[in-house]
Amino acid sequence: MKMMIDLNVLLDVVQKRQPHYQASAQLLDFALRNQCGSLPSHLLTTCYYLVMKYTNQQKAEDLIDWLLQKFTIIPASKETFLFARSLKFKDFEDAVVSASAEEHHCHYIITRSSKDFSQSHVQALSPAEFLAIHEDFQ
């Protein structure tokens, strides 16, 4: 099984955002234990920027190093962006996540904004929804 993890799930954990922290942390733990987590490559630059802006450069660098070590990073090519444009999502970043997930045969997109992925060919679930379906693997 492969899952594409959206930025909002990762930020829930990094920023300890309530009430989402617990489910997102459990989801990341599941992904790490089962080695099934993927991140879109553009997520790394956004994470770096946000962590550096609100904490410091060392914490941003440490986070990026950890993400690179623990997750599969899904590249986005020109074809990925063209495919994303053809999806006609309201949010281009979500379209890129969906296109990347589909191109790399992910089974799920894990996001807190599932409704934004209603046109995706890859099923979008919240961390809590995913964990409820896969509770026997926890």
C-alpha positions as CSV (number, residue, x, y, z in Angstrom):
1,M,0.0,0.0,0.0
2,K,1.2,3.5,-0.8
3,M,-0.2,6.7,0.6
4,M,0.4,10.3,-0.4
5,I,0.5,12.6,2.6
6,D,-0.7,16.1,2.1
7,L,0.9,19.2,3.7
8,N,-1.8,19.9,6.1
9,V,-1.4,16.5,7.8
10,L,2.4,17.0,8.2
11,L,1.9,20.5,9.5
12,D,-0.7,19.3,12.1
13,V,2.2,17.3,13.7
14,V,5.0,19.8,13.2
15,Q,3.0,22.7,14.6
16,K,1.0,20.5,17.1
17,R,-2.3,21.9,15.7
18,Q,-5.3,20.9,17.8
19,P,-7.6,19.2,17.5
20,H,-5.9,17.5,14.5
21,Y,-2.6,16.6,16.1
22,Q,-3.5,13.2,17.5
23,A,-4.9,11.6,14.3
24,S,-2.3,13.1,12.1
25,A,0.5,11.9,14.4
26,Q,-1.0,8.4,14.5
27,L,-1.2,8.4,10.7
28,L,2.4,9.4,10.3
29,D,3.4,6.7,12.8
30,F,1.4,4.2,10.7
31,A,3.1,5.4,7.5
32,L,6.6,5.1,9.1
33,R,6.0,1.7,10.7
34,N,4.6,0.3,7.4
35,Q,7.0,2.2,5.1
36,C,4.2,3.3,3.0
37,G,4.3,7.1,3.2
38,S,5.0,9.3,0.2
39,L,5.4,13.1,0.1
40,P,5.1,15.3,-3.0
41,S,8.4,17.0,-3.6
42,H,7.0,20.5,-3.5
43,L,5.9,19.9,0.1
44,L,9.6,20.0,1.2
45,T,10.1,23.6,0.1
46,T,6.9,24.7,1.7
47,C,7.8,22.9,5.0
48,Y,11.2,24.4,5.0
49,Y,9.9,27.9,4.5
50,L,7.2,27.7,7.2
51,V,9.4,26.0,9.8
52,M,12.2,28.5,9.2
53,K,9.8,31.5,9.3
54,Y,8.2,30.4,12.6
55,T,11.2,28.8,14.3
56,N,14.7,28.8,12.9
57,Q,16.9,27.5,10.1
58,Q,18.3,24.6,12.1
59,K,14.9,23.2,12.9
60,A,13.9,23.6,9.2
61,E,17.0,21.8,8.1
62,D,16.5,19.0,10.7
63,L,12.9,18.5,9.5
64,I,13.9,18.3,5.9
65,D,16.7,15.8,6.7
66,W,14.2,13.7,8.7
67,L,11.6,13.7,5.9
68,L,14.2,12.8,3.3
69,Q,15.3,9.9,5.4
70,K,11.9,8.5,6.4
71,F,9.5,9.1,3.4
72,T,9.5,8.4,-0.3
73,I,9.7,11.7,-2.1
74,I,7.5,11.8,-5.3
75,P,9.0,14.0,-8.0
76,A,6.9,16.2,-10.2
77,S,7.9,16.5,-13.8
78,K,6.6,18.8,-16.5
79,E,4.1,16.0,-17.4
80,T,2.9,15.9,-13.8
81,F,2.1,19.6,-13.9
82,L,0.4,19.3,-17.3
83,F,-1.7,16.5,-16.0
84,A,-2.5,18.5,-12.9
85,R,-3.6,21.4,-15.1
86,S,-6.0,19.1,-17.0
87,L,-7.7,18.0,-13.7
88,K,-9.3,21.5,-13.4
89,F,-9.1,21.5,-9.6
90,K,-9.9,24.8,-7.9
91,D,-6.6,24.6,-6.1
92,F,-3.6,23.9,-8.3
93,E,-1.5,22.6,-5.4
94,D,-4.2,20.0,-4.7
95,A,-4.2,19.1,-8.4
96,V,-0.5,18.5,-8.3
97,V,-0.8,16.3,-5.2
98,S,-3.6,14.3,-7.0
99,A,-1.6,14.0,-10.2
100,S,1.5,12.9,-8.4
101,A,-0.4,10.3,-6.4
102,E,-2.0,8.9,-9.5
103,E,1.2,8.8,-11.5
104,H,3.0,6.9,-8.7
105,H,0.1,4.5,-8.1
106,C,-0.7,5.6,-4.5
107,H,-3.8,4.0,-3.0
108,Y,-4.7,7.0,-0.9
109,I,-4.2,10.7,-0.5
110,I,-4.2,11.5,3.2
111,T,-5.5,15.0,3.8
112,R,-7.8,17.0,6.0
113,S,-9.4,18.6,3.0
114,S,-10.8,15.5,1.3
115,K,-13.6,17.5,-0.3
116,D,-10.9,19.4,-2.3
117,F,-10.0,16.1,-3.9
118,S,-13.5,15.0,-5.0
119,Q,-12.3,14.9,-8.6
120,S,-9.2,12.9,-7.8
121,H,-8.9,9.4,-9.2
122,V,-7.0,8.5,-6.0
123,Q,-9.3,8.2,-2.9
124,A,-8.7,11.0,-0.4
125,L,-9.2,10.3,3.3
126,S,-8.6,12.2,6.5
127,P,-6.1,10.7,8.9
128,A,-9.0,9.6,11.2
129,E,-10.9,8.0,8.3
130,F,-7.8,6.1,7.2
131,L,-7.0,4.9,10.7
132,A,-10.6,3.7,11.2
133,I,-10.5,1.7,8.0
134,H,-7.0,0.2,8.8
135,E,-7.4,-0.2,12.6
136,D,-6.4,-3.9,12.4
137,F,-3.0,-2.8,11.1
138,Q,-2.2,-0.4,13.9
